[in-house]
């Protein structure tokens, strides 16, 4: 169901010194000091990392598919070439654009 207090109410209780110990979602508190020690960082869970990598791989495949589709049409191909030559889209930058990897399925 949840905690019957809002976070602001909990912090007011903590500052007033009426609560001590560990409060879920708040951390360790000490009476009268108004001191909150935040819980240790949970970090990124391995499942989240795996899910994000899988999602990134799917999105990369989709982008590559659309790029191949657009490259197959002359008009779209010209537009993409113009777009990619603009500095804000990775063209003509100082390092020569070497940070981009391009697939060639021909």
Secondary structure, 3 states (H helix, E strand, C coil): CCCCCCHHHHHHHHHHCCCCEEECCCEEEECCCCEEECCCCCCCCHHHHHHHHHHHHHHHHHHHHHHHHHHCCHHHHHHHHHHHCCHHHCCCCCCCCCCCCCCCCC
